[in-house]
Amino acid sequence: MTKPRPDSVVARVEALDWNALGAMLDGQGNATTGPLLTARECRDLIALYDADSRFRSRVVMARHGFGSGEYKYFADPLPSLVGTLRRVLYPRLAATANRWQARMGEAPYPSRLDDFLDRCHAAGQHKPTPLLLKYRAGDYNCLHQDLYGSLAFPLQVAFLLSRPGEDFTGGEFLLTEQRPRLQSRGEVVSLSQGEGVIFAVNRRPVMGRRGAYRVTMRHGVSRLRGGHRFTLGVIFHDAQ
């Protein structure tokens, strides 16, 4: 097998400490990668936003009660960098996903993205879900879950493409966790440009005295105080 170039995004993903990331995901339902995308890669992805031919749909959040701001879902074929991230991140995250599945007594996911997407397509989920999100001053994203059909991969990744404190202020990534019979726990995840946050899409197992139990996760973005904020979302299940 040909080794990836040392400076490629594939090599950068493979160089991450996946044991430590898996432990953080087990412990808190999210983990950050550190800066993984270069400043140029971030700028190139942001520049795609106005290229309508690269996208299958545009969503204005306020029209649906999702918040304020907008996002666009990429069309097939995905941009090279987006497709590569989806392909190389999936098997690494499948290890954590299957550990969670075992704890909850549920069936495992395939180790290859293509095999998982075959399952999605057989269930009628054919539309790609990676997306770019755009926020301006005053925009925000309500707490939500990215579920698009009967099949969902339990982890996804959001990459901050803009420079906090320079391109925008405010606009922090938010996570909440609802445990049975307890109040919700909230967390703010601060990111740098090019950094990714890996987080649970819907639910995750937490080990208690009587074994594993499920907690429900939601995510969103706080209100921007100024500037523009762009994010790349890498979701692994396709949509109906």
C-alpha positions in Angstrom: 0.0 0.0 0.0 1.3 3.4 -0.9 2.1 5.6 2.1 0.5 9.0 2.2 2.6 12.1 1.7 3.9 13.3 5.1 2.1 16.7 4.6 -1.2 15.2 3.4 -4.4 15.4 5.4 -4.4 11.6 5.4 -1.0 11.5 7.2 -2.3 14.2 9.6 -5.3 12.1 10.5 -3.3 9.0 10.9 -0.8 10.8 13.1 -3.5 11.7 15.7 -3.4 9.9 19.0 -6.5 7.8 18.4 -6.2 5.9 21.7 -6.4 9.2 23.6 -9.2 10.5 21.4 -11.1 7.3 21.9 -10.7 7.6 25.7 -12.0 11.2 25.6 -15.0 10.2 23.5 -15.8 7.4 26.0 -15.4 9.8 28.9 -17.2 12.9 27.8 -18.8 12.3 24.3 -16.5 14.7 22.5 -12.8 15.2 21.7 -10.8 17.8 19.8 -8.2 17.1 17.2 -6.0 20.2 17.5 -5.4 22.1 14.2 -5.8 19.5 11.5 -6.5 21.5 8.4 -4.1 24.2 7.1 -5.0 27.8 6.8 -5.0 27.5 3.0 -7.3 24.4 3.1 -9.7 26.4 5.3 -9.7 29.3 2.9 -10.2 27.0 -0.1 -13.2 25.4 1.6 -14.7 28.8 2.5 -14.3 29.9 -1.1 -16.5 27.0 -2.2 -19.5 28.5 -0.4 -20.4 30.7 -3.3 -20.0 28.0 -5.9 -23.6 26.8 -6.1 -22.9 24.0 -8.5 -20.9 22.2 -5.7 -24.0 21.9 -3.5 -27.3 20.0 -3.6 -29.3 22.3 -1.3 -29.2 25.5 0.8 -31.0 25.9 4.1 -31.8 29.2 5.7 -32.2 28.3 9.4 -34.7 31.0 10.4 -37.2 29.6 7.9 -37.3 26.3 9.8 -36.9 27.5 13.4 -33.3 26.1 13.4 -31.7 29.4 14.5 -30.2 32.1 12.4 -27.6 31.6 9.6 -27.5 29.2 6.7 -25.8 26.1 5.4 -25.3 24.2 2.2 -25.1 20.4 1.7 -22.4 19.3 -0.8 -23.5 17.4 -3.9 -21.8 14.3 -5.3 -19.0 14.1 -6.1 -17.7 15.7 -2.8 -14.8 18.1 -3.0 -11.6 16.1 -2.8 -10.6 17.3 0.7 -14.1 16.7 2.1 -14.3 13.2 0.6 -10.9 12.3 1.9 -11.7 13.5 5.4 -14.9 11.4 5.4 -13.1 8.3 4.1 -10.1 8.4 6.4 -11.9 9.5 9.6 -14.6 6.9 9.3 -12.6 3.7 10.2 -10.9 5.4 13.1 -14.2 6.5 14.5 -15.8 3.1 13.8 -13.6 1.6 16.5 -15.2 3.9 19.1 -18.7 3.5 17.5 -18.5 -0.3 17.8 -17.2 -0.1 21.3 -20.3 1.9 22.1 -22.5 -0.5 20.2 -21.2 -3.5 22.2 -21.9 -1.7 25.5 -25.5 -1.0 24.4 -25.9 -4.5 23.1 -26.4 -3.3 19.5 -25.1 -4.5 16.1 -21.7 -3.2 14.9 -21.0 -0.9 12.1 -18.8 -1.9 9.1 -15.2 -0.9 9.3 -15.2 0.7 5.8 -17.2 3.8 4.9 -18.3 2.4 1.5 -19.8 -0.6 3.2 -21.7 1.6 5.6 -22.9 3.8 2.8 -24.2 0.7 1.0 -26.4 0.1 4.0 -27.6 3.7 3.9 -28.5 3.5 0.2 -30.3 0.2 0.8 -32.4 2.0 3.4 -33.3 4.8 0.9 -30.7 7.3 2.2 -28.8 8.4 -0.9 -28.0 12.1 -0.4 -24.6 13.2 0.8 -24.6 15.1 4.2 -21.2 16.9 4.5 -22.0 20.6 4.7 -20.6 24.1 5.0 -22.2 26.4 7.5 -22.1 30.2 7.4 -22.9 32.6 10.3 -22.9 36.4 10.5 -23.2 38.7 13.5 -26.3 37.8 15.5 -26.6 34.3 14.0 -26.7 31.1 16.1 -27.6 27.4 15.7 -30.2 25.9 18.0 -29.4 22.7 19.9 -30.1 19.8 17.6 -29.2 16.3 16.3 -28.2 15.6 12.7 -30.4 12.6 11.9 -31.6 12.1 8.3 -33.3 8.7 8.2 -33.4 5.3 10.0 -29.6 4.8 9.8 -27.2 7.1 11.6 -23.5 6.8 12.4 -23.1 7.8 16.1 -20.2 10.2 15.6 -19.5 13.3 13.4 -16.8 16.0 13.1 -17.1 19.8 12.8 -14.1 21.8 11.6 -13.8 25.5 12.3 -12.6 27.2 9.1 -12.5 30.8 10.4 -10.2 32.5 12.8 -11.7 33.1 16.2 -11.0 36.6 17.5 -10.0 37.8 14.1 -12.7 36.7 11.6 -15.5 36.5 14.3 -16.2 36.8 18.0 -18.7 34.8 20.0 -20.0 31.8 18.1 -18.8 29.0 20.4 -19.6 25.4 19.8 -22.0 24.0 22.3 -22.8 20.5 23.6 -25.5 19.3 26.0 -25.9 15.9 27.6 -29.2 14.7 29.1 -28.8 11.8 31.5 -31.8 9.9 32.8 -33.5 11.7 35.7 -30.8 14.4 35.9 -30.6 17.9 34.6 -28.8 18.6 31.3 -25.1 19.2 31.4 -23.7 21.8 29.0 -20.2 22.3 27.6 -18.5 24.9 25.5 -15.8 23.6 23.1 -13.4 26.3 22.0 -11.7 25.7 18.7 -8.9 27.2 16.7 -8.8 27.6 12.9 -8.6 24.1 11.2 -9.4 22.2 14.4 -12.0 19.6 14.5 -14.4 18.5 17.3 -15.6 14.9 17.3 -18.8 14.4 19.1 -21.8 12.1 19.6 -24.6 12.6 17.1 -27.5 11.3 19.1 -26.7 9.2 22.1 -23.7 7.5 23.8 -23.2 4.9 26.5 -22.1 5.9 30.0 -21.0 3.3 32.5 -22.9 3.3 35.8 -22.9 1.0 38.8 -25.3 -1.4 37.0 -23.6 -1.2 33.6 -24.0 1.0 30.6 -26.9 3.4 30.1 -27.7 5.8 27.3 -27.4 9.6 27.4 -28.8 11.9 24.8 -26.5 14.5 23.1 -27.3 17.7 21.3 -25.1 20.4 19.7 -25.3 23.9 18.5 -23.5 27.3 18.2 -23.9 30.3 20.4 -24.7 33.7 19.0 -22.0 35.5 17.0 -21.2 38.9 18.4 -19.4 40.0 15.2 -17.8 38.9 11.9 -18.3 35.8 9.9 -17.9 32.2 10.9 -17.6 29.2 8.5 -17.7 25.5 9.6 -17.2 22.2 7.7 -19.5 19.5 9.0 -18.4 15.9 8.2 -21.4 13.6 8.7 -21.0 9.9 7.8 -24.5 8.7 7.2 -26.3 9.8 4.0 -29.8 11.4 4.0 -33.2 10.4 2.5 
